[in-house]
Amino acid sequence: MKKLVSLALAAAMTFMLTSVNPVPNFAQDSINLDKPLLMQFNDKLNKDTVYKDIRFLDEKGNEIPVLINLKSDKEAIVIPLYHMKDIKVSLDSKFKQYKVSAYEGETVVGDASNLKRLSEMSQRQNMVMYDMMPAAKEESVMSMDMGNGAGEGDSYSSTNVQVEGVDEADIVKTDGEYIYYLKDNQVVIIKADKNNMKKMATIGYLESALYPSDIYIDENLLMVVGNAYNAKGSFTKAVIYDVTDKSKPVVKRVLEQEGYYVSSRKNGDNLHIISSHYVYDYGEGNLVPKVKDSAVSSEYKEVQPSKIMIYPGYPSQSIIVISSADIKKNEPSKIASFMGNADNIYMSKNSLYLTYQESPYYIMPMVEPKIAPDVSRPMIWPPVPRETQTTIKKFAINNTLITYSAQNKIQGYVLNQFSMDEHNDYFRIAYTSDFSMENKGSSIAVFDKNMNKAGSIDNIAPGERIYSARFMGDRAYMVTFRNVDPFFVMDLKDPKNPKMLGYLKIPGYSDYLHPYDENHIIGFGKDTVEIKGNPYQLGMKISLFDVTDVNNPVEKDIEKIGDRGTESELLHNHKALMYDKSRGLMGFPISVAKVKPDQKQDQWGFPQYGEQVFQGAYIYNVSADKGIDLKGSITHIEEYNPYMYSYEDNIQRIIYIGDTIYTLSNNKVVATNLNTMKKISELDL
């Protein structure tokens, strides 16, 4: 249904809201309001009354939210907050002389009053929205943050990251001589001498109100990132230490930006931190976020509304702040900001992509109280249903300079960072259609460097959702699941004509896909069984997929671990994987559950949860020829109790340095010989 938009004076607006036929019979011109417009008038515009003097209404008299920035006293930039095409604009006689043209410049919030207006719009929108996404079922396991290979050919392992050369933060890092471990709100620096491990220093944060969640290490620079709280508000904080003397870390630099910590990446010498600031106006208010860089000043400064970008779409009550700093130079960090949100982050060496899911809501228009305080009008019924949409924003990276490039939308939602990829200037994304509407399955879409859609594969596995995805060069791999696991292979060599090559249906599913080589990929997930038409999880399952024949992929080898109740952090966090292809080595933390042979099923025939029989880490050899073989296991528990889960002894991460494996829990670090799998030493923490 086309919308009719009216541009009128305040008096006319009151008439429209109270009239049986709310739209006055003015002369009308067709315009598109799906992108920002520049409107030029003969008569002067007043900044203080612009939202009373210029209004956009649909055919029922409901105001359509827009943002108006005055370019001059006779020019206004109109930024639509809803995407609309084929619009009719109606003019009061005062504004008969006007021009409308596309506005190609940057669109910004402009000033504090506009920022406050956007926040109020978002609040009213949220009050009348009801999320229609189905509640997660017990059997649904959503992978959150998955990753790629690491440490190949090195004498020591590194964090399992998605993109080679783009580092991701984790709770454990090593430089090959020392181990840096974030535990219990402190960072412990450990000398990695397999025969004589030593705790060099402990950095605590309780008194500084910093709650660290991530660390990086780069030569003699240690970066600690997390959330901090003080009298000024809630901040994302990064503390950079000089650890040349491992026993005496020295604070070199502190970065702060108001809002909660979303994510970060380290690209070469440049640290990029993303935070989300909630805009509110209670009392003194907290409209714009504050930032501070100790390389510049000890004082906070506000991000100016004239520097905060805004894009067509739904109003947001949050501001995303991206700060970028060269950790090797004492130069001021650079700030990019925009009105919006961020769910998933993907970064290549030259681009940053942020996605935000707009869930399906019932939208009921409401009167703006500040515009028409004396007018009461009931909510319009029936409400308007919307499908889930995900906005993709692309930013260009030039060292510490982050600049907005383009954006687009998809009809569905994105699972995690591994559902995205950039290759040969094309962006690829895998997503599942909206479950609140008719589920049409999943899609893979390809966008060019300007975020124009080049091609897609649609309607993949209707009624199922994506459990994992991975892009490798010109190919894409994807696992969907409902009752069985279809493993799909797709050809993306021609971006304008991507093709489905082949698929394999097997029991179970993969939460995480890890590349082995161009013809093999490893899947980590769960085995399942179908009973009375419903799937039930069993133990953990590792699959080695052979895609040499892309039209007929095969499951070359299978490793099943435990029974129902077996869990591993790897299934929801890729950083828990230790992997080195050159050594044919991989390992991950695991808690193994076993069911007694006579207790496999309950009285109704459903699978039983097993008793815990092991808690620690499994180490494997893996190769394309020989498949997956268990090399050995490591545990930090001396006296095992099958009825008690030991959190303090739970292995958090596994790394190797030379021929020694180091496993870390809250209680201790254990050094194990990689060849014999025998314990060498341990260090209490």
C-alpha positions as CSV (number, residue, x, y, z in Angstrom):
1,M,0.0,0.0,0.0
2,K,1.4,3.4,-1.0
3,K,1.7,6.0,1.7
4,L,0.5,9.6,1.2
5,V,2.7,12.1,2.9
6,S,1.6,15.7,3.7
7,L,3.7,18.7,4.4
8,A,1.7,21.3,6.3
9,L,1.6,24.0,9.0
10,A,0.8,23.3,12.6
11,A,-2.8,24.5,12.3
12,A,-3.4,22.2,9.4
13,M,-1.9,19.4,11.5
14,T,-4.5,19.8,14.3
15,F,-7.2,19.8,11.7
16,M,-5.9,16.6,10.2
17,L,-5.7,14.7,13.5
18,T,-9.3,15.6,14.4
19,S,-10.9,15.5,11.0
20,V,-12.9,12.5,9.7
21,N,-11.0,12.8,6.5
22,P,-7.6,13.8,7.9
23,V,-5.7,14.5,4.7
24,P,-6.4,18.0,3.3
25,N,-6.9,18.4,-0.4
26,F,-3.7,20.1,-1.3
27,A,-1.8,19.9,-4.5
28,Q,0.5,16.9,-4.4
29,D,3.8,15.9,-5.9
30,S,5.4,12.5,-6.1
31,I,8.7,12.0,-4.3
32,N,10.7,9.0,-2.9
33,L,11.5,9.1,0.8
34,D,13.7,6.1,1.0
35,K,16.9,8.2,1.1
36,P,17.7,11.6,2.5
37,L,16.3,14.6,0.6
38,L,17.3,18.2,0.3
39,M,14.3,20.5,0.4
40,Q,14.8,24.1,-0.6
41,F,12.2,26.7,0.2
42,N,11.6,30.3,-0.8
43,D,10.4,31.2,2.7
44,K,12.7,31.1,5.7
45,L,12.7,28.2,8.1
46,N,12.8,28.6,11.9
47,K,15.1,26.2,13.8
48,D,12.9,26.4,16.9
49,T,9.6,25.6,15.2
50,V,10.7,23.4,12.2
51,Y,9.1,20.3,13.6
52,K,5.8,22.2,14.0
53,D,6.0,23.9,10.6
54,I,7.0,20.9,8.6
55,R,5.3,17.6,9.1
56,F,5.0,14.3,7.2
57,L,1.8,12.4,7.4
58,D,0.4,9.3,5.9
59,E,-3.0,9.0,4.3
60,K,-4.6,8.5,7.7
61,G,-3.1,11.5,9.3
62,N,-0.4,9.6,11.2
63,E,2.9,11.4,11.5
64,I,5.8,9.7,9.8
65,P,9.0,10.1,11.8
66,V,11.8,12.0,10.1
67,L,14.8,13.9,11.2
68,I,15.2,17.5,9.9
69,N,18.6,19.2,9.8
70,L,18.7,22.8,8.6
71,K,21.4,23.3,6.1
72,S,20.6,27.0,5.9
73,D,17.6,29.2,6.8
74,K,15.9,28.1,3.5
75,E,17.3,24.6,3.2
76,A,16.4,21.5,5.1
77,I,17.8,18.0,5.0
78,V,15.1,15.4,5.6
79,I,16.3,12.0,6.8
80,P,13.6,9.3,6.7
81,L,13.4,7.0,9.8
82,Y,11.2,4.6,7.8
83,H,12.0,3.4,4.3
84,M,9.2,4.7,2.0
85,K,8.9,4.9,-1.8
86,D,6.4,6.6,-4.1
87,I,5.4,9.2,-1.5
88,K,3.0,12.1,-2.1
89,V,4.0,15.4,-0.4
90,S,1.3,18.0,0.3
91,L,2.2,21.6,0.7
92,D,0.5,24.5,2.5
93,S,0.3,27.6,0.4
94,K,3.2,29.2,2.3
95,F,5.5,26.5,0.8
96,K,4.4,26.4,-2.8
97,Q,7.8,27.5,-4.0
98,Y,10.2,24.7,-3.2
99,K,12.6,22.2,-4.8
100,V,13.3,18.6,-3.8
101,S,16.6,16.8,-4.7
102,A,18.5,13.8,-3.5
103,Y,21.0,14.7,-0.7
104,E,24.3,12.9,-1.2
105,G,26.3,14.3,1.7
106,E,26.9,12.9,5.1
107,T,23.8,12.8,7.4
108,V,24.4,13.6,11.0
109,V,22.3,14.0,14.1
110,G,23.0,17.7,14.0
111,D,22.4,18.9,17.5
112,A,21.3,17.8,21.0
113,S,17.6,18.6,20.4
114,N,17.5,16.2,17.5
115,L,19.3,13.6,19.5
116,K,16.7,13.9,22.3
117,R,13.9,13.7,19.7
118,L,15.4,10.4,18.3
119,S,15.6,9.0,21.8
120,E,12.0,9.8,22.5
121,M,10.9,8.3,19.2
122,S,12.7,5.1,20.0
123,Q,11.2,4.9,23.5
124,R,7.6,5.2,22.1
125,Q,8.4,2.7,19.4
126,N,9.7,0.2,21.9
127,M,6.6,0.7,24.1
128,V,4.3,-0.6,21.3
129,M,6.5,-3.4,19.9
130,Y,6.1,-7.0,20.7
131,D,8.8,-9.3,19.7
132,M,7.4,-12.2,17.8
133,M,10.6,-14.4,17.7
134,P,9.9,-17.8,19.2
135,A,11.4,-18.7,22.5
136,A,14.5,-20.9,22.3
137,K,13.7,-24.6,22.9
138,E,15.8,-26.7,25.2
139,E,17.3,-28.6,22.4
140,S,18.3,-25.5,20.4
141,V,21.9,-24.6,20.9
142,M,22.8,-21.2,19.3
143,S,26.5,-20.7,18.5
144,M,27.5,-17.3,19.6
145,D,31.0,-16.4,18.5
146,M,32.9,-18.8,16.4
147,G,36.4,-18.7,14.6
148,N,39.3,-19.9,12.4
149,G,42.7,-21.6,12.4
150,A,45.7,-20.3,14.4
151,G,49.3,-20.8,15.1
152,E,50.1,-22.9,12.0
153,G,53.8,-23.5,11.8
154,D,54.6,-21.4,14.9
155,S,56.6,-22.6,17.9
156,Y,53.7,-21.6,20.0
157,S,50.0,-21.4,19.5
158,S,47.9,-18.2,19.1
159,T,44.2,-17.4,19.5
160,N,41.9,-19.1,17.0
161,V,40.7,-16.2,14.9
162,Q,38.5,-15.8,11.9
163,V,40.7,-13.7,9.6
164,E,44.4,-14.2,9.3
165,G,46.2,-11.0,10.4
166,V,43.2,-9.6,12.4
167,D,43.6,-10.6,16.0
168,E,40.7,-11.2,18.4
169,A,40.8,-10.7,22.1
170,D,40.7,-13.7,24.5
171,I,41.3,-14.6,28.1
172,V,44.7,-16.3,27.4
173,K,47.6,-15.0,25.2
174,T,51.2,-16.1,24.9
175,D,54.3,-14.7,23.3
176,G,56.1,-18.0,23.4
177,E,57.9,-17.3,26.7
178,Y,55.2,-16.0,28.9
179,I,51.5,-16.7,29.4
180,Y,49.0,-13.9,30.1
181,Y,45.9,-15.2,31.8
182,L,42.7,-13.2,32.6
183,K,41.0,-14.8,35.6
184,D,38.9,-13.6,38.6
185,N,39.1,-9.9,37.5
186,Q,42.9,-10.0,37.3
187,V,45.6,-10.7,34.8
188,V,48.3,-13.2,35.8
189,I,51.7,-13.1,34.0
190,I,53.3,-16.6,34.1
191,K,56.8,-17.6,33.0
192,A,56.3,-20.6,30.7
193,D,59.2,-22.7,31.9
194,K,57.8,-26.3,31.7
195,N,60.1,-27.5,34.5
196,N,59.8,-24.4,36.7
197,M,56.8,-22.3,35.9
198,K,56.7,-19.0,37.9
199,K,54.1,-16.3,38.5
200,M,55.8,-13.1,37.6
201,A,53.0,-10.5,38.4
202,T,49.3,-10.2,39.1
203,I,47.4,-7.1,37.9
204,G,44.1,-6.6,39.9
205,Y,41.3,-4.3,39.1
206,L,38.9,-4.4,42.0
207,E,39.9,-0.9,43.3
208,S,39.8,0.7,39.9
209,A,36.2,-0.6,39.2
210,L,37.3,-2.2,35.9
211,Y,35.8,-5.5,35.0
212,P,38.1,-6.9,32.3
213,S,36.9,-9.4,29.8
214,D,39.5,-9.5,27.1
215,I,43.3,-9.2,26.6
216,Y,45.8,-8.7,23.8
217,I,49.6,-9.1,23.7
218,D,51.9,-7.5,21.2
219,E,55.6,-7.8,22.0
220,N,56.0,-5.9,25.3
221,L,52.5,-4.3,25.2
222,L,49.6,-5.9,27.1
223,M,46.1,-4.6,26.4
224,V,43.3,-5.2,28.9
225,V,39.7,-4.4,27.7
226,G,36.5,-4.4,29.7
227,N,33.7,-2.4,31.3
228,A,34.4,0.2,34.0
229,Y,32.1,2.2,36.2
230,N,32.7,5.6,37.9
231,A,30.9,8.7,38.9
232,K,30.8,9.9,35.3
233,G,28.9,6.8,34.1
234,S,29.5,3.4,32.6
235,F,32.5,3.1,30.2
236,T,34.3,0.7,28.0
237,K,37.9,0.9,29.1
238,A,41.2,-0.3,27.6
239,V,44.4,-0.1,29.6
240,I,47.7,-0.6,27.8
241,Y,50.7,-1.8,29.8
242,D,54.4,-1.8,29.1
243,V,55.4,-5.3,30.3
244,T,59.1,-5.1,29.3
245,D,59.7,-6.0,33.0
246,K,57.2,-8.8,33.5
247,S,57.4,-8.4,37.2
248,K,56.4,-4.7,37.1
249,P,53.8,-3.9,34.5
250,V,53.6,-0.1,33.9
251,V,50.4,1.7,32.6
252,K,51.3,3.4,29.3
253,R,47.9,4.5,28.1
254,V,44.2,4.5,29.0
255,L,41.3,4.7,26.5
256,E,37.7,5.2,27.7
257,Q,34.4,5.6,25.8
258,E,31.0,5.8,27.4
259,G,28.8,2.7,26.9
260,Y,29.0,-1.0,27.3
261,Y,31.7,-3.1,25.6
262,V,30.5,-4.7,22.4
263,S,33.7,-6.1,20.8
264,S,37.2,-5.3,19.6
265,R,39.8,-6.2,17.0
266,K,43.5,-5.6,16.6
267,N,44.7,-5.0,13.1
268,G,48.4,-4.7,13.0
269,D,49.4,-1.9,15.4
270,N,45.9,-0.6,15.5
271,L,43.4,-1.4,18.3
272,H,39.7,-0.9,17.4
273,I,37.2,-0.9,20.2
274,I,33.4,-0.9,19.7
275,S,30.9,0.2,22.4
276,S,27.2,1.0,22.7
277,H,26.0,4.1,24.6
278,Y,22.3,4.2,25.6
279,V,20.8,7.7,25.2
280,Y,18.6,8.9,28.0
281,D,17.4,12.2,29.2
282,Y,16.4,12.1,32.9
283,G,17.3,15.2,34.9
284,E,20.6,16.3,33.6
285,G,20.5,13.5,31.1
286,N,23.2,11.6,29.3
287,L,22.6,12.3,25.7
288,V,26.0,12.1,24.1
289,P,28.8,9.7,25.0
290,K,32.0,10.9,26.6
291,V,35.5,9.7,25.6
292,K,39.0,10.1,27.0
293,D,42.4,9.2,25.7
294,S,45.3,9.7,28.2
295,A,47.6,10.3,25.3
296,V,45.7,13.6,24.8
297,S,44.1,14.6,28.1
298,S,43.1,13.5,31.5
299,E,39.7,15.0,31.0
300,Y,36.6,13.5,29.3
301,K,35.2,15.2,26.2
302,E,31.8,14.7,24.6
303,V,31.3,13.3,21.1
304,Q,29.6,16.2,19.3
305,P,26.1,15.6,17.8
306,S,27.4,17.1,14.6
307,K,29.9,14.2,14.3
308,I,27.3,11.4,15.0
309,M,26.1,9.8,11.8
310,I,22.5,8.8,11.2
311,Y,21.1,6.6,8.5
312,P,17.6,6.0,7.1
313,G,15.7,3.4,9.1
314,Y,14.2,3.0,12.5
315,P,15.2,5.4,15.2
316,S,17.6,4.1,17.8
317,Q,18.1,4.9,21.4
318,S,21.8,3.9,21.2
319,I,25.0,5.4,19.8
320,I,27.7,3.1,18.6
321,V,31.2,4.5,19.2
322,I,34.2,3.1,17.4
323,S,37.6,4.2,18.7
324,S,40.9,3.4,16.9
325,A,44.3,3.9,18.4
326,D,47.8,3.1,17.2
327,I,49.3,1.3,20.3
328,K,52.9,1.9,19.2
329,K,52.4,5.7,18.7
330,N,51.4,8.3,21.2
331,E,48.9,9.9,18.8
332,P,45.3,10.8,19.6
333,S,42.8,8.0,18.9
334,K,40.2,8.6,16.2
335,I,36.5,8.3,16.9
336,A,33.6,7.2,14.6
337,S,30.0,7.2,15.8
338,F,26.5,6.6,14.6
339,M,23.0,6.2,15.9
340,G,22.3,2.5,15.9
341,N,23.2,-0.9,17.4
342,A,25.6,-3.8,16.7
343,D,24.9,-7.5,17.1
344,N,27.7,-9.1,15.1
345,I,31.1,-7.9,14.1
346,Y,33.2,-8.9,11.1
347,M,36.5,-7.3,10.3
348,S,38.9,-7.8,7.4
349,K,42.1,-6.0,7.0
350,N,40.5,-3.1,5.1
351,S,36.8,-3.2,6.2
352,L,34.6,-3.4,9.2
353,Y,31.0,-4.8,9.0
354,L,28.4,-4.3,11.7
355,T,25.0,-6.0,11.7
356,Y,22.0,-5.2,13.7
357,Q,18.8,-7.3,13.8
358,E,15.4,-5.6,13.9
359,S,13.1,-8.3,15.2
360,P,9.6,-8.6,13.8
361,Y,7.3,-6.3,15.7
362,Y,3.7,-5.2,15.7
363,I,4.0,-1.4,15.0
364,M,1.2,0.8,16.3
365,P,1.5,4.5,15.5
366,M,1.2,6.9,18.4
367,V,0.8,10.6,18.7
368,E,3.9,12.6,19.4
369,P,3.1,14.2,22.8
370,K,5.5,17.2,22.2
371,I,3.9,18.0,18.9
372,A,0.2,17.7,19.7
373,P,-0.1,17.6,23.5
374,D,-3.9,18.5,23.5
375,V,-4.9,15.9,20.9
376,S,-5.8,12.4,21.9
377,R,-6.0,9.7,19.3
378,P,-6.5,5.9,19.8
379,M,-3.9,3.5,18.5
380,I,-4.6,2.3,15.0
381,W,-5.7,-1.3,14.7
382,P,-4.8,-3.7,13.3
383,P,-1.1,-3.2,13.9
384,V,1.3,-3.6,11.0
385,P,3.4,-6.8,11.1
386,R,7.0,-6.7,10.0
387,E,9.5,-9.4,9.1
388,T,12.9,-9.7,10.8
389,Q,15.4,-7.4,9.1
390,T,19.1,-7.2,9.6
391,T,21.0,-4.0,8.7
392,I,24.5,-4.3,7.5
393,K,26.8,-1.3,7.8
394,K,30.2,-1.3,6.1
395,F,33.1,0.9,7.2
396,A,36.4,1.5,5.5
397,I,39.6,1.0,7.6
398,N,42.7,3.1,6.9
399,N,45.0,2.5,9.9
400,T,43.1,4.3,12.7
401,L,40.7,6.1,10.4
402,I,37.2,4.4,10.3
403,T,34.8,5.9,7.7
404,Y,31.3,4.9,6.8
405,S,31.1,3.3,3.3
406,A,27.6,1.9,2.6
407,Q,24.8,-0.2,4.0
408,N,22.0,-2.6,3.0
409,K,19.5,-4.9,4.5
410,I,18.6,-8.6,4.4
411,Q,15.3,-10.2,5.3
412,G,16.3,-12.5,8.2
413,Y,18.8,-12.8,11.0
414,V,22.5,-13.6,11.2
415,L,23.8,-16.3,13.5
416,N,27.4,-15.0,14.3
417,Q,30.5,-13.5,12.8
418,F,31.2,-16.7,10.8
419,S,28.1,-16.0,8.8
420,M,30.0,-13.1,7.2
421,D,33.1,-12.9,4.9
422,E,34.8,-10.5,2.5
423,H,36.6,-11.9,-0.5
424,N,37.9,-10.1,-3.6
425,D,36.0,-6.9,-2.7
426,Y,32.7,-8.8,-2.3
427,F,30.9,-9.3,1.0
428,R,29.1,-12.6,1.5
429,I,26.6,-13.3,4.3
430,A,24.5,-16.3,5.3
431,Y,21.2,-15.8,7.1
432,T,18.0,-17.5,8.1
433,S,14.6,-16.1,7.2
434,D,12.1,-14.9,9.9
435,F,10.6,-17.7,12.0
436,S,7.6,-15.4,12.9
437,M,6.6,-15.4,9.2
438,E,6.5,-18.3,6.8
439,N,10.0,-19.8,7.2
440,K,11.5,-19.9,3.7
441,G,14.8,-21.4,5.0
442,S,18.1,-19.8,4.6
443,S,20.0,-17.7,2.1
444,I,23.5,-16.7,1.0
445,A,23.7,-13.2,-0.4
446,V,26.7,-11.6,-2.2
447,F,27.2,-7.7,-2.2
448,D,29.6,-5.6,-4.1
449,K,32.0,-3.1,-2.6
450,N,29.2,-0.5,-2.6
451,M,26.9,-3.0,-0.8
452,N,24.7,-3.4,-3.8
453,K,23.3,-7.0,-4.0
454,A,25.1,-8.9,-6.7
455,G,23.5,-12.4,-6.4
456,S,22.1,-14.9,-3.9
457,I,21.0,-18.5,-3.2
458,D,17.6,-18.5,-1.6
459,N,15.2,-21.0,0.0
460,I,17.9,-23.3,1.3
461,A,16.4,-26.0,3.6
462,P,12.9,-24.5,4.3
463,G,11.7,-24.8,7.9
464,E,15.3,-25.1,9.2
465,R,17.7,-22.6,10.6
466,I,21.5,-22.1,10.2
467,Y,23.6,-23.8,12.9
468,S,27.0,-22.9,11.4
469,A,28.5,-21.4,8.3
470,R,32.0,-20.9,7.0
471,F,33.4,-19.2,3.9
472,M,36.6,-20.4,2.3
473,G,37.8,-18.6,-0.8
474,D,35.2,-19.2,-3.6
475,R,33.2,-21.7,-1.6
476,A,30.7,-21.5,1.3
477,Y,29.8,-24.2,3.7
478,M,26.7,-24.3,5.8
479,V,24.9,-26.5,8.2
480,T,21.2,-26.3,8.9
481,F,19.2,-28.5,11.2
482,R,15.7,-29.6,12.2
483,N,15.8,-33.4,12.5
484,V,18.9,-34.2,10.5
485,D,22.0,-32.2,9.5
486,P,22.2,-31.1,5.9
487,F,25.8,-30.0,5.2
488,F,25.7,-27.8,2.1
489,V,28.5,-26.8,-0.3
490,M,28.1,-23.7,-2.5
491,D,30.1,-22.1,-5.3
492,L,30.5,-18.3,-5.0
493,K,33.1,-17.9,-7.7
494,D,30.7,-15.9,-9.8
495,P,29.3,-13.3,-7.4
496,K,26.4,-12.6,-9.7
497,N,25.5,-16.2,-10.1
498,P,26.3,-18.3,-6.9
499,K,25.3,-21.9,-7.1
500,M,24.4,-24.8,-4.9
501,L,26.9,-27.6,-5.6
502,G,26.0,-30.5,-3.3
503,Y,24.8,-31.5,0.1
504,L,24.9,-34.3,2.6
505,K,22.2,-35.4,5.1
506,I,23.5,-37.0,8.3
507,P,22.3,-37.3,11.9
508,G,23.3,-34.5,14.3
509,Y,24.6,-31.0,13.5
510,S,27.7,-28.9,13.6
511,D,27.9,-25.7,15.7
512,Y,31.3,-24.7,14.4
513,L,33.0,-25.4,11.1
514,H,36.8,-25.2,11.0
515,P,38.9,-25.2,7.7
516,Y,41.5,-28.0,7.3
517,D,42.4,-27.5,3.6
518,E,40.7,-26.7,0.4
519,N,39.0,-30.1,0.3
520,H,38.4,-30.8,3.9
521,I,36.6,-29.1,6.7
522,I,36.0,-30.1,10.4
523,G,32.6,-29.8,12.1
524,F,32.2,-29.7,15.8
525,G,28.7,-30.2,17.2
526,K,26.2,-32.7,18.6
527,D,25.0,-36.2,17.7
528,T,21.3,-36.5,17.7
529,V,18.6,-39.1,17.5
530,E,15.0,-38.7,16.2
531,I,12.3,-40.1,18.4
532,K,8.6,-39.7,17.5
533,G,9.4,-37.1,15.0
534,N,11.5,-34.9,17.4
535,P,15.3,-34.6,17.5
536,Y,17.2,-35.1,20.8
537,Q,20.8,-34.2,21.5
538,L,23.2,-37.0,22.4
539,G,27.0,-36.6,22.9
540,M,29.5,-34.4,21.2
541,K,30.3,-35.2,17.6
542,I,33.3,-34.3,15.4
543,S,33.0,-34.7,11.7
544,L,35.7,-34.6,9.0
545,F,34.0,-33.6,5.8
546,D,35.6,-34.4,2.4
547,V,34.5,-32.0,-0.3
548,T,36.9,-33.2,-3.0
549,D,33.8,-34.0,-5.1
550,V,31.9,-30.8,-4.4
551,N,28.7,-32.3,-5.8
552,N,28.8,-35.3,-3.4
553,P,30.4,-34.3,-0.1
554,V,31.1,-37.2,2.3
555,E,31.6,-37.5,6.1
556,K,35.1,-39.1,5.9
557,D,35.5,-39.7,9.6
558,I,33.5,-39.3,12.8
559,E,34.5,-39.0,16.4
560,K,31.7,-39.3,19.0
561,I,32.3,-38.3,22.6
562,G,30.1,-39.3,25.5
563,D,26.4,-39.3,25.8
564,R,23.6,-36.8,26.4
565,G,25.0,-34.1,28.8
566,T,28.4,-33.9,27.3
567,E,29.4,-30.3,26.8
568,S,32.3,-28.2,25.5
569,E,32.9,-24.4,25.4
570,L,34.1,-24.9,21.8
571,L,30.4,-25.4,20.8
572,H,29.7,-21.7,21.6
573,N,33.2,-20.1,21.5
574,H,35.7,-20.7,18.8
575,K,38.5,-19.4,20.9
576,A,38.4,-22.5,23.1
577,L,40.0,-24.5,20.2
578,M,43.7,-25.1,20.0
579,Y,44.6,-25.9,16.5
580,D,47.8,-26.4,14.4
581,K,47.5,-27.9,11.0
582,S,51.2,-28.3,10.5
583,R,51.4,-30.5,13.6
584,G,48.0,-32.2,12.9
585,L,47.1,-31.1,16.4
586,M,43.9,-29.9,18.0
587,G,42.4,-29.8,21.5
588,F,39.5,-28.3,23.5
589,P,38.0,-28.3,27.0
590,I,35.3,-30.8,27.5
591,S,33.0,-32.3,30.2
592,V,32.0,-35.9,29.3
593,A,28.8,-37.6,30.4
594,K,28.1,-41.3,30.1
595,V,24.9,-43.3,30.4
596,K,24.9,-46.8,31.8
597,P,24.0,-49.4,29.2
598,D,20.8,-50.3,31.0
599,Q,19.7,-46.7,31.4
600,K,20.0,-45.4,27.9
601,Q,16.2,-44.5,27.8
602,D,13.6,-43.4,30.3
603,Q,10.3,-45.2,30.7
604,W,8.8,-43.2,27.7
605,G,11.7,-44.2,25.4
606,F,13.5,-40.8,25.5
607,P,17.3,-40.6,25.9
608,Q,18.6,-40.1,29.4
609,Y,21.2,-37.6,30.6
610,G,24.4,-39.3,31.6
611,E,26.6,-39.0,34.7
612,Q,29.7,-36.9,34.4
613,V,32.8,-39.2,34.0
614,F,35.4,-36.7,32.9
615,Q,36.2,-33.0,33.1
616,G,39.3,-31.5,31.5
617,A,40.6,-31.4,27.9
618,Y,40.9,-33.8,24.9
619,I,43.9,-33.6,22.6
620,Y,43.6,-35.0,19.0
621,N,45.7,-35.8,16.0
622,V,43.9,-34.9,12.8
623,S,44.8,-35.5,9.1
624,A,43.1,-35.8,5.8
625,D,44.3,-39.3,5.4
626,K,44.1,-40.8,8.8
627,G,41.1,-38.8,10.1
628,I,40.6,-37.9,13.8
629,D,42.4,-39.8,16.6
630,L,42.4,-39.1,20.3
631,K,45.9,-38.5,21.4
632,G,45.2,-38.1,25.1
633,S,43.4,-36.3,27.9
634,I,44.3,-33.8,30.6
635,T,42.5,-33.0,33.8
636,H,43.1,-30.7,36.7
637,I,41.0,-32.7,39.1
638,E,42.9,-35.0,41.5
639,E,39.9,-36.5,43.3
640,Y,37.0,-36.8,40.9
641,N,33.4,-36.6,42.1
642,P,30.9,-37.5,39.3
643,Y,28.1,-35.6,41.1
644,M,29.9,-32.3,41.4
645,Y,31.1,-30.0,38.7
646,S,34.3,-28.3,39.6
647,Y,34.3,-24.8,38.2
648,E,37.6,-23.8,39.7
649,D,39.3,-26.8,38.1
650,N,37.6,-26.5,34.8
651,I,40.1,-26.0,32.0
652,Q,39.5,-22.7,30.3
653,R,42.1,-22.7,27.5
654,I,44.8,-24.9,26.0
655,I,48.0,-23.6,24.4
656,Y,51.3,-25.1,23.3
657,I,54.8,-23.8,23.4
658,G,57.3,-26.0,21.6
659,D,56.6,-29.6,22.7
660,T,54.7,-28.6,25.8
661,I,50.9,-28.2,26.3
662,Y,49.8,-25.8,28.9
663,T,46.3,-26.1,30.3
664,L,44.8,-23.3,32.4
665,S,42.1,-23.3,35.0
666,N,41.3,-20.9,37.8
667,N,43.2,-23.0,40.2
668,K,46.4,-23.9,38.3
669,V,48.5,-24.2,35.2
670,V,49.6,-27.7,34.2
671,A,52.5,-28.4,31.8
672,T,52.1,-31.7,29.8
673,N,54.6,-33.3,27.4
674,L,53.0,-33.2,23.9
675,N,54.6,-36.4,22.8
676,T,54.1,-38.6,25.8
677,M,51.0,-36.8,27.2
678,K,52.5,-37.1,30.7
679,K,52.4,-34.3,33.2
680,I,55.6,-32.3,33.7
681,S,54.7,-29.8,36.3
682,E,52.0,-27.5,37.7
683,L,51.7,-24.1,39.2
684,D,49.0,-23.1,41.7
685,L,47.3,-19.8,40.9
